[in-house]
Amino acid sequence: MSLLSTSCGCDRGEIQGRIHMTGMIQFLFVLAAVLSCQGCPDKCLCFSQTVKCQNQDLDAIPHSLPTNTKFLFVTGNNISRISMDSFPTRLEQLTDLYLSGNEMESVDAMVFDNLPNLVRLDLSNNNIQNFSERAFPDDNKVQFLNLSRCFHNYSTVDMALSVLQSGNLLQLTALDLSNNDLVVLPDSIFGSLSNLVNLSLQNSSIVSITNGTLKVPPLRDLDLRDNSLRGLPTTMLAEFSLKPALHIRLAGNPWRCDCFIDDMLLWLKNSTQIIDMQNLTCTDPKALRRQPLLQLELSQLKCSSDMEGVLETSYVFLGLVLALIGVIFLLVLYLNRKGIKRWMYNIRDACRDHMEGYHYRYEINSDPRLANLSINSDV
């Protein structure tokens, strides 16, 4: 009996100790959460090293951020501009900054100077028109930059993307420029991005890429899907061939399958770099529409049909012009019908008088008596 009591007592004490330990752990956990939330800005949620200020209609980045913040989300607000005053306190531990969907138009100089360890920056879904070349410090550590859906006016792209040519983003490895209105990439825009390996240009209305634009970066993943490319020049194919580890996506472009695409077709059939090669199809000419490029033969790539179409169009246009001239001429005749009729009557009367004169002289010459009379009258 005593043995049983002793055993039960030990079990009861052990249970009470465990309960006490569990309570202490819970208390410490709550205390840590409270301490981590100390100094959390209004309209924000703070937990551990993460601060979220999302969809709060903010017009500026909160200043009273915890100094140990590592992940900062300020998305879905109305912050039209960020400057060096946006981060007045130095945040040594901040590595990830998300500023998507703020209708942002300007990124000023020295704005990220107090974020020395920033690695990931998301500025997507904004309307950036000015991006200062001095926005990043010279010793920045930015590796991932998301500028998707940021540039909606191709006339300002050169100025907005000048930051990429500044030479400050030496550690940048991934760049997202998808869903923008780029049309034509500025020359040597990636010339200073010596560590860029992942580049997305998907759905950016690109019609052509100039020679040397993609030569410098050691690219391994290039996304050119859903643009307006009609073909790739031979120089571009040569640049791609110099990067055997490069993987390229080209689907969704309106390829023109004529005699000018023969070099690209040969390159496609001998290259292993195109990931979505099976999805490349012709858009023009009409006879080859939706035809997979891999199934094309060089004998099908002709340009004569295009010339015939141009000539047919020219003939139709010439016919329309001549028809218009004829209609105008008939309209002028109709409006001046009375004058023309009067002119024709005058010509008829003049011709009649002239013929009667000839007829009279003929009669005189044919009758000797009238001829002598005419001679005497003349004397």
Secondary structure as UniProt FT lines:
FT   HELIX           2..36
FT   TURN            37..39
FT   TURN            42..43
FT   STRAND          45..47
FT   TURN            48..49
FT   STRAND          50..52
FT   TURN            67..68
FT   STRAND          71..73
FT   STRAND          81..82
FT   HELIX           84..86
FT   TURN            92..93
FT   STRAND          96..98
FT   STRAND          106..107
FT   TURN            109..114
FT   TURN            116..117
FT   STRAND          120..122
FT   STRAND          130..131
FT   TURN            133..134
FT   TURN            138..139
FT   STRAND          144..146
FT   TURN            148..149
FT   HELIX           154..156
FT   HELIX           157..160
FT   HELIX           162..165
FT   TURN            170..171
FT   STRAND          174..176
FT   TURN            187..192
FT   TURN            194..195
FT   STRAND          198..200
FT   TURN            202..203
FT   TURN            211..215
FT   STRAND          221..223
FT   TURN            225..226
FT   HELIX           234..241
FT   TURN            244..245
FT   STRAND          247..249
FT   TURN            251..252
FT   STRAND          255..256
FT   HELIX           259..261
FT   HELIX           262..270
FT   TURN            275..276
FT   HELIX           277..279
FT   STRAND          281..284
FT   HELIX           286..288
FT   TURN            289..290
FT   HELIX           293..295
FT   HELIX           298..300
FT   HELIX           304..335
FT   HELIX           337..366
FT   HELIX           368..378
//
